[in-house]
Amino acid sequence: MKIVIAGAGEVGTHLAKLLSHENQDITLIDLNAERLAVIDATCNLLTFRGSPISFTVQRDAGVANCDLFIAVTPEETANVIACSIAKSIGARRTVARIDNYEFMQNRNSTFFQRQGIDAMIYPEYLAAREILKSLERNWVRNWFEIHDGELIVVGVKIRENAAIAGRQLKELSAPEHAYHVSAIKRNHETIIPRGDDRVQVNDIVYFTTKLDRVDNLRDLCGKRHCDIRKVLIMGGSRIAVRLIAMAGDKYSFRIIEIDRNRCDVLAEKCPDSRIIYGDARDMDTLREEGIADTDAFVALTDSSETNILTCLTAKESGVRKTIAEVENIQFISEAESLNIGTIINKKLLASSKIFQMLLDADADSSKFMALADADVAEIEARPGSKVTRGPVHTLGLSHDMTIAGLIRDGHGMLVSGGTEIKAGDHVVVFCLSGAMHKIEKLFN
């Protein structure tokens, strides 16, 4: 597949690196020669210096023959214009990164389709949605529903009190244990485990299970659900505004913001929330705002380091659920090893949505989630594909992937070695980064 990415900022660079590992034909356009030089030296892709809103630049970069054009520059208007140009000269499909939730509303979709924009990615919206999930399912690190909850993927941090700590995975595969251990994050590395592997304390374990077995899984992991009502947010970012709008009256929000002008804006956009002018890095400020009586603390400043440290402080003050926005991908593994709860990264979330499009799947039925160094996807098995030619244990799956579950006739089921996958099944696959192209060969 030929893909052209406009914008070598954080999102574009991360996406280009991910896609280059999947043996895609990638071209990256940006005006900044230094950024392109760094990427050129580390990634298997083409770079092209120029403005993405230039007809000449797009034609010279091969946009007219591309399967997918992705505009992820920091400027929303430039992204929309770039996609419109790309579509007009022949790009098959276009995706624009936006910063305005109004653009995503159904009543406005026809306008953007006429302009040549097939899909839009709003990273702040994706992040707010993930935070809501974390508040609702506050005992997990990740919560991922497939086909309206027919299958559930959860990531759980294992502590000393977990009944599964120290046990081999083959002990956990008995019929009464209705879950599949699909991946384990351990010591800054994600592994696809096998039956002889043991669950260790401080592992983040990714389970695939059924909704009616989630409570049993929670007990097995030594976790408990907490009722959350009072939420304290540090940083009045766009994510915070979108989160409050999406949550409605389910939670009582307070926002601590260090910029007085931003406080005035927040007071208008979030009229039912309490806006506090102050510095949440100051322990006295946190005490004055009742940090000890807060159910959840969400750190959404522009600084990953600040978000991590304040979540640690909140945990030490007795807050049950903490969520940190960590935009420096190199910090994610380190942050996951600390006691700071759920980590949100807009780049990974945006990449997940775009990867889903690359799987050529129906956006309403297919799901994709990118972890820091692993992926989980739901892919439909095509008639005659290799994955349908025998039981799972005969498929010769490489050690960087595993099949965790499937949806058949609208019903979810877990997968064992003896399971035979049929054409039309929607299959949940975990794989390490760089292995997605192998999976596509199995399913197409």
VENHU-V889645 format. One record per residue. N is the residue number from 1. RES is the residue in one letter. SS is DSSP state (helix for helix, strand for strand, loop for the rest). PHI is phi in degrees with one decimal (NA if undefined). OMEGA is omega as a letter, one per 20 degrees, with the letter a starting at -180 (* if undefined). Layout:
((N RES SS PHI OMEGA) (N RES SS PHI OMEGA))
//
This chain:
((1 M loop NA r) (2 K strand -92.8 a) (3 I strand -125.8 r) (4 V strand -115.5 r) (5 I strand -112.6 r) (6 A strand -102.1 r) (7 G loop 115.3 r) (8 A loop -104.1 r) (9 G loop -78.5 a) (10 E helix -62.2 a) (11 V helix -68.8 a) (12 G helix -62.9 r) (13 T helix -64.7 r) (14 H helix -61.7 a) (15 L helix -64.4 r) (16 A helix -61.4 r) (17 K helix -64.0 r) (18 L helix -61.0 a) (19 L helix -69.2 r) (20 S helix -65.5 r) (21 H loop -74.1 a) (22 E loop -95.9 r) (23 N loop 58.9 r) (24 Q loop -87.1 r) (25 D strand -86.4 a) (26 I strand -111.5 r) (27 T strand -124.7 a) (28 L strand -115.4 a) (29 I strand -107.4 r) (30 D strand -163.5 r) (31 L loop -80.3 a) (32 N loop -87.2 a) (33 A helix -66.6 a) (34 E helix -66.1 r) (35 R helix -60.0 a) (36 L helix -64.9 a) (37 A helix -63.5 r) (38 V helix -64.1 a) (39 I helix -67.9 r) (40 D helix -58.0 a) (41 A helix -79.5 a) (42 T helix -117.3 a) (43 C loop -126.6 r) (44 N loop -88.7 a) (45 L loop -156.9 r) (46 L strand -96.7 r) (47 T strand -119.5 a) (48 F strand -141.7 a) (49 R strand -86.8 r) (50 G loop 161.9 a) (51 S loop -82.6 r) (52 P loop -70.7 r) (53 I loop -102.0 r) (54 S loop -106.5 r) (55 F helix -58.9 a) (56 T helix -63.2 r) (57 V helix -61.6 a) (58 Q helix -63.4 r) (59 R helix -63.7 a) (60 D helix -65.1 r) (61 A loop -83.7 r) (62 G loop 85.9 a) (63 V helix -63.3 a) (64 A helix -59.9 a) (65 N helix -110.7 a) (66 C loop -87.6 r) (67 D loop -81.6 a) (68 L strand -144.9 r) (69 F strand -114.3 a) (70 I strand -120.2 r) (71 A strand -105.5 a) (72 V loop -131.4 r) (73 T loop -71.9 r) (74 P loop -68.0 a) (75 E loop -99.2 a) (76 E helix -57.7 a) (77 T helix -61.2 r) (78 A helix -61.7 r) (79 N helix -64.4 a) (80 V helix -64.0 r) (81 I helix -64.9 a) (82 A helix -60.9 r) (83 C helix -65.9 r) (84 S helix -62.5 r) (85 I helix -63.6 a) (86 A helix -58.4 a) (87 K helix -64.4 a) (88 S helix -67.8 a) (89 I helix -100.3 r) (90 G loop 128.8 r) (91 A loop -60.0 a) (92 R loop -70.5 a) (93 R strand -142.3 a) (94 T strand -128.0 r) (95 V strand -136.0 a) (96 A strand -118.8 r) (97 R strand -81.6 a) (98 I loop -126.4 r) (99 D loop -125.4 a) (100 N loop -122.4 a) (101 Y helix -63.7 a) (102 E helix -59.4 r) (103 F helix -63.9 a) (104 M helix -86.2 a) (105 Q loop -67.8 a) (106 N helix -57.0 a) (107 R helix -66.2 a) (108 N helix -106.2 a) (109 S helix -64.7 a) (110 T helix -60.5 r) (111 F helix -57.3 a) (112 F helix -71.3 r) (113 Q helix -62.1 r) (114 R helix -65.4 r) (115 Q loop -82.2 r) (116 G loop 95.3 r) (117 I loop -100.4 a) (118 D loop -83.0 a) (119 A strand -152.0 r) (120 M strand -129.2 r) (121 I strand -115.6 r) (122 Y loop -118.1 a) (123 P helix -56.3 a) (124 E helix -66.5 r) (125 Y helix -65.1 r) (126 L helix -60.7 r) (127 A helix -65.9 r) (128 A helix -62.1 r) (129 R helix -64.5 r) (130 E helix -67.3 r) (131 I helix -64.5 r) (132 L helix -58.8 r) (133 K helix -59.3 a) (134 S helix -67.6 r) (135 L helix -71.9 a) (136 E helix -74.9 r) (137 R loop -113.4 a) (138 N loop -82.4 r) (139 W loop -93.4 a) (140 V loop -110.2 r) (141 R loop -85.6 r) (142 N strand -136.6 r) (143 W strand -136.2 a) (144 F strand -140.3 a) (145 E strand -101.6 r) (146 I strand -120.8 a) (147 H loop 50.6 r) (148 D loop 54.0 r) (149 G loop 89.1 r) (150 E loop -62.3 r) (151 L strand -129.5 a) (152 I strand -122.7 r) (153 V strand -112.2 r) (154 V strand -128.8 r) (155 G strand -109.2 a) (156 V strand -129.8 r) (157 K strand -82.1 a) (158 I loop -89.4 r) (159 R loop -108.1 a) (160 E loop -61.9 a) (161 N loop -84.5 a) (162 A loop -76.2 a) (163 A loop -66.0 a) (164 I loop -88.9 a) (165 A loop -60.7 r) (166 G loop 86.3 a) (167 R loop -94.0 r) (168 Q strand -75.3 a) (169 L helix -64.9 r) (170 K helix -65.9 r) (171 E helix -73.9 a) (172 L helix -97.6 a) (173 S loop -101.3 r) (174 A loop -65.2 a) (175 P loop -55.1 a) (176 E loop -73.4 r) (177 H loop -98.8 a) (178 A loop -87.2 r) (179 Y strand -155.7 a) (180 H strand -128.2 r) (181 V strand -79.2 a) (182 S strand -96.7 r) (183 A strand -158.5 r) (184 I strand -134.9 r) (185 K strand -97.1 a) (186 R strand -140.8 r) (187 N loop 51.2 r) (188 H loop 69.8 a) (189 E strand -133.7 r) (190 T strand -97.5 r) (191 I strand -123.8 r) (192 I loop -93.7 a) (193 P loop -79.0 r) (194 R loop -120.3 a) (195 G loop -59.4 a) (196 D loop -83.1 r) (197 D loop -70.7 r) (198 R strand -110.6 r) (199 V loop -77.7 a) (200 Q loop -113.7 r) (201 V loop -60.1 a) (202 N loop 80.1 r) (203 D loop -67.0 r) (204 I strand -101.0 a) (205 V strand -104.9 r) (206 Y strand -102.3 a) (207 F strand -102.8 r) (208 T strand -109.1 a) (209 T strand -153.8 r) (210 K loop -100.2 a) (211 L helix -60.2 a) (212 D helix -73.8 r) (213 R helix -108.1 a) (214 V helix -63.3 a) (215 D helix -63.2 r) (216 N helix -64.3 r) (217 L helix -64.1 r) (218 R helix -60.1 r) (219 D helix -64.9 a) (220 L helix -63.1 a) (221 C loop -87.9 r) (222 G loop 72.2 a) (223 K loop -103.4 r) (224 R loop -141.0 r) (225 H loop -82.8 r) (226 C loop -113.4 r) (227 D loop -77.8 a) (228 I loop -110.3 r) (229 R loop -129.6 a) (230 K strand -92.5 a) (231 V strand -121.6 r) (232 L strand -107.7 a) (233 I strand -109.3 r) (234 M strand -102.9 r) (235 G loop 102.9 a) (236 G loop -89.8 a) (237 S loop -78.3 r) (238 R helix -61.7 r) (239 I helix -62.5 a) (240 A helix -61.1 a) (241 V helix -62.4 a) (242 R helix -67.2 r) (243 L helix -58.5 a) (244 I helix -65.1 r) (245 A helix -64.8 a) (246 M helix -73.6 a) (247 A helix -76.7 a) (248 G loop 64.7 a) (249 D loop -101.4 a) (250 K loop -69.4 a) (251 Y loop -128.3 r) (252 S strand -99.3 a) (253 F strand -102.2 r) (254 R strand -129.2 a) (255 I strand -120.9 r) (256 I strand -100.3 a) (257 E strand -128.9 a) (258 I loop -84.7 a) (259 D loop -98.9 a) (260 R helix -63.1 r) (261 N helix -62.9 r) (262 R helix -66.0 r) (263 C helix -60.4 r) (264 D helix -63.7 r) (265 V helix -64.7 a) (266 L helix -63.9 r) (267 A helix -61.3 r) (268 E helix -78.5 a) (269 K helix -81.1 a) (270 C loop -127.5 a) (271 P loop -65.4 a) (272 D loop -92.9 a) (273 S loop -106.9 r) (274 R strand -89.6 a) (275 I strand -105.1 a) (276 I strand -115.8 r) (277 Y strand -84.4 a) (278 G loop 175.1 a) (279 D loop -113.6 a) (280 A loop -71.6 r) (281 R loop -75.5 a) (282 D loop -86.7 a) (283 M helix -62.0 r) (284 D helix -64.0 r) (285 T helix -63.7 r) (286 L helix -63.6 r) (287 R helix -65.6 r) (288 E helix -62.3 a) (289 E loop -91.1 r) (290 G loop 70.7 a) (291 I helix -59.4 a) (292 A helix -67.5 r) (293 D helix -100.7 a) (294 T loop -87.6 r) (295 D loop -81.7 a) (296 A strand -144.6 r) (297 F strand -123.0 a) (298 V strand -121.9 a) (299 A strand -102.1 a) (300 L loop -130.3 r) (301 T loop -79.5 r) (302 D loop -76.4 a) (303 S loop -104.8 r) (304 S helix -61.7 a) (305 E helix -62.3 r) (306 T helix -62.2 a) (307 N helix -63.1 r) (308 I helix -65.0 a) (309 L helix -65.7 a) (310 T helix -70.4 r) (311 C helix -66.7 r) (312 L helix -61.2 r) (313 T helix -63.2 r) (314 A helix -62.6 r) (315 K helix -61.9 r) (316 E helix -65.2 r) (317 S loop -86.6 r) (318 G loop 99.7 r) (319 V loop -68.6 a) (320 R loop -77.4 a) (321 K strand -127.9 r) (322 T strand -125.3 a) (323 I strand -134.4 a) (324 A strand -123.8 r) (325 E strand -82.1 a) (326 V loop -121.9 a) (327 E loop -90.8 r) (328 N loop -83.1 a) (329 I helix -60.7 r) (330 Q helix -67.7 r) (331 F helix -88.6 a) (332 I helix -62.7 a) (333 S helix -59.8 r) (334 E helix -65.6 a) (335 A helix -65.4 a) (336 E helix -65.5 r) (337 S loop -79.9 r) (338 L loop -94.8 a) (339 N loop -90.4 a) (340 I loop -122.2 r) (341 G loop 74.9 a) (342 T strand -84.9 r) (343 I strand -114.2 a) (344 I strand -114.6 r) (345 N loop -135.8 a) (346 K helix -63.9 a) (347 K helix -65.1 r) (348 L helix -65.9 a) (349 L helix -66.4 r) (350 A helix -65.5 r) (351 S helix -62.9 r) (352 S helix -58.2 a) (353 K helix -62.9 a) (354 I helix -73.3 r) (355 F helix -59.3 r) (356 Q helix -57.2 r) (357 M helix -65.7 a) (358 L helix -66.9 r) (359 L loop -75.2 r) (360 D loop 54.3 a) (361 A loop -112.5 r) (362 D loop -69.4 a) (363 A loop -62.6 a) (364 D loop -84.4 a) (365 S loop -118.4 a) (366 S loop -100.7 a) (367 K loop -125.9 r) (368 F strand -151.3 r) (369 M strand -134.4 r) (370 A strand -97.9 r) (371 L loop -91.4 a) (372 A loop -63.7 a) (373 D loop -141.2 r) (374 A strand -153.2 a) (375 D strand -131.7 r) (376 V strand -132.9 a) (377 A strand -135.7 r) (378 E strand -110.3 a) (379 I strand -128.6 r) (380 E strand -82.0 r) (381 A loop -77.7 a) (382 R loop -84.8 r) (383 P loop -57.2 r) (384 G loop 81.2 a) (385 S loop -69.8 a) (386 K helix -58.4 a) (387 V helix -67.1 a) (388 T helix -98.4 a) (389 R loop -94.3 r) (390 G loop 169.3 r) (391 P strand -58.1 a) (392 V helix -55.6 a) (393 H helix -70.1 r) (394 T helix -97.4 a) (395 L loop -80.0 r) (396 G loop 65.7 r) (397 L loop -62.1 r) (398 S loop -71.6 a) (399 H loop -75.4 r) (400 D loop -99.5 r) (401 M strand -153.0 r) (402 T strand -151.6 r) (403 I strand -98.2 a) (404 A strand -100.9 a) (405 G strand -170.8 r) (406 L strand -152.9 r) (407 I strand -112.5 r) (408 R strand -127.8 a) (409 D loop 53.7 r) (410 G loop 83.9 a) (411 H strand -117.4 a) (412 G strand -84.5 r) (413 M strand -149.7 r) (414 L strand -80.4 a) (415 V loop -117.0 r) (416 S loop -120.1 a) (417 G loop -61.8 a) (418 G loop -88.6 a) (419 T loop -69.7 r) (420 E strand -105.3 a) (421 I loop -85.3 a) (422 K loop -109.1 r) (423 A loop -58.2 a) (424 G loop 96.2 r) (425 D loop -66.0 r) (426 H strand -99.6 a) (427 V strand -107.0 r) (428 V strand -94.1 a) (429 V strand -123.8 r) (430 F strand -102.6 r) (431 C strand -152.6 r) (432 L strand -75.2 a) (433 S loop -57.9 a) (434 G loop 96.4 a) (435 A loop -103.9 a) (436 M helix -62.6 a) (437 H helix -65.6 r) (438 K helix -67.0 a) (439 I helix -65.5 r) (440 E helix -59.6 r) (441 K helix -66.8 r) (442 L helix -70.1 a) (443 F helix -101.8 a) (444 N loop -113.2 *))
//
